[in-house]
Amino acid sequence: MRLTDTGWAREFAASPHAQAVTAALLAAAAVTEAAVRAAVTGVYGQSLTTGLLATAVLALSTTLPPAFLSAPTAALAVASAAALSLTAFRTLTAAGAVALALSLHHLASDPAPGGASPARRMRQGLALALPFTVIALLGMGLAGEARALAVLTAAAAPAAALAGAVTAARAEAHVHGAARQISAQSLLEHTARGERARIARELHDVVAHHISVIAVQAETARLTTPGMPPAGAARLSEIGDTARAGLTEMRRLLGVLRQDAEATTAERRPQPGLQQLNELVDEARSASGAGVRLIVSGPPAALDPGVELAAFRIVQEALTNVRRHARGAAVDVELHYGADTLRLRVRDNGPGPAPGAAAGGHGLPGMRERAAAAGGTLRTGPASGGGFLIEAALPAGAREAVR
């Protein structure tokens, strides 16, 4: 047992030997006090030896039972011995009074003394304290120090029993509160799982249907339109491929939400990262017909998967915005690997936003949210010299060189 400056009392009280050690210390103090009193006053008879023996037995009977007996039996034994000491011998040691209070407190606060309920334990403690109230009220021939001890014991005994009952009630309330918290947390998690599954089902039923229709119509148009130029057929083929790729990715993401769905191996592929940027840039170049460059500086590093995913999605959304708002504009995608920061820049040479134009859509806010979720920042706005600029700074963390 490690005793600290602030918690030694609590650690000692929690020790399984605390009751026995306390009882032994109180017994030693009671025997010493009673022996000194007997030697000085000779209160226990004419023989000093007989008096010392009587005081030792009486002192031990009022303090030592908690070391060997259960809480109810120990409290009964200590209370009986203390009452006998006051009524028959007109005295009670201070250690005996302390032992009585501790025994009644332990009786009322013990978690399971014989399986009794907290209310029953409190009633037992108050019943054992009642005789001392009667002794104090009736006097019983007590005077001076003995009378003061009787009054003090009559006040301390029921107070100790009530304090023990309060301790027991507080401990039970803590246990019940923890159980309710665990139950509420489990219910919340179960509800959240059900809600995620419901959202996943609805998204799959609605969005997957429309994406599938896009893929089918693009393929049908490519095959059934007579005299279609090769460039148009290629664009329709790309639309179908993009729709099918989006459908596959959506199903994979929904599989994370739907824990009850059986995902195939393909649906459990890792999320995209910086290794797939080349493919993303090639797709954007092919779809827009404009120049899209990927510029990498600094020693490439393997980053946290969440950071890589955030960087990939930011570039993906930025390229989508260029195709939507600045079709045909050239784009530079720059990655700079720093010591602890990955800096990302996406700049186009398009016309840029119109002066005073209100920001709309979810693309830019979504990019900011992704950057913030990864622990980084994102800034957007008109680029110097024209066009639009997106800059992100994401944490690189501990890095390992890519081989």
Steps between C-alpha positions, in 0.01 A plus 500: 500500500651838394421780744499844340488836676139560398349155463655287772189505718277391213745230393526374858121493539472295180754246623353161602698513826390852599229375739733263684784752524267771632350263755848394620614860541182594688538191722857597590391856579204380707709254702761767571239758603309257723819366660623849586160591640486180709851551632429860597148465646480133591145507375477128428553356845759455769759303297698685237553178304129424500418856400748498213365167374142624514583823321687311228209262438248786497714714271552213256130411496405857399758535222625169361184322363508680157834331429344151507123529455269612219353849512165415667653264758791736573266797548281296738802383701656847528168666590428238768847530651486881497157504666622251765810711561291811559230342717699244699842666530399867460764571236583466132830562327527760226625227265192293588271792411680544167476126431125511568448788254711330233318168544157660463619700198639184339182308574285763324737554206617142436391408142369154586503398865293185480313630198310761705350799323636852569186593696528188714868566569416853611226371732744249651755774566242729662370212713850432634547872572169530689625353835762774530230766464306330782815483718572868443141603580458283811847564639536143632709625792760657276679818602779723386713359218285186465184709456672717237613187314146363507355823355772514236440137403122554488554779247779338296352149463179589305691765303752236392219263396329773297829603337558138400153482348570816300829351377323180394225693321756712317697192391184330372396816316843513335473135391148546368600823323792325329271216395245745360774685313627178344146400407430841346826490306419153367153616399646807329751289307228255398278787385789656307575169327136466402489857371818450297355184348175682415688790335716255308194315371329820388815632332552172323139478385488858366851601395615160373193478277570834333872434455420164344255668263771750398742218420240304303378803302855608413583153373171478311554838337850401391382177340173617342583847367587466128788702359631607839850650480771300674560781750133496602500122537812527714336762722190284546720203586679713758165608647399135540836407655484794740144414604595138563810603698290740709244227561771259616650760734161596639418137575836458671438806719145391578640164605673680787166642611311176455662257738236247412591511129722232355777684319707329237876516491490767230269710715753487785785655302705770680392859459690695230813693593780699341614197300183534291551869416659416166188306397280786619700755301489278189123470534461878532728562201304253287161632607572870452745487212705771674844485653515362855843476661606325822807661659663327798781652707680382808573140596176297454386341825242252622247702699214413728220338293253766618731779379553329164126450454431865588763617248362273226140617557603866502677461165207299362248766601723780373532338156124444490446870576736598216304286252177653628594869523806541276464239227811476285725682750845358568560380855813454708486260796800550729606281792782610727620253764643693796653384826166498680252646251361395165419810295247460220422758228248472218498798263322554169540776241129550448308825539462457874192595702303801391540804727235499769379153408341317793660173602274201454503122494667259734835444327715762676343451846546125456870548421544717810328239714726225363812707569382584854412136571857403405641768730586749225377822343373603158488839325321584176469811286596676177857435391738785422506546124159341452339166565410333826729363770446236767773457763499239777749425776466152649707345779765257376570345843754225533617414148671209336672542167319337213713243317 
